[in-house]
Amino acid sequence: MKFPVIRESYFLNVVILLVSLFVSWFGLLFGIAHLIEGIFGNDPNPDIPLIQSIMGWIIVIGLCVVGVIFLLIAIASIKGIIYKIKKKQS
């Protein structure tokens, strides 16, 4: 299976790239930061119920997954821009 390429205009590819990079940055930054804090946290709070702790882990993992998905979309947009440049040169 080949990696997808977004074959749209330059303007649309740049807009997709900027939005995807921002969402990816936000998701990965906060997801990984909270994931590290949850794993290596020094002060576990016994007052937090187990169900809320599980919900927190699901949200953190979800943020990481969203960040990776939008990073892949950004890469597809970059490949689309490169595809347009190569098509224009030939």
QUIKAFEN-V967122 format. One record per helix or strand of 2 or more residues. SS is the DSSP state (A for helix, B for strand). FROM is the first residue (numbers start at 1). LEN is the number of residues. If there is no record, write none. Layout:
BEGIN
ss->[SS & SS]
from->[FROM & FROM]
len->[LEN & LEN]
END
This chain:
BEGIN
ss->[A & A]
from->[10 & 50]
len->[31 & 40]
END
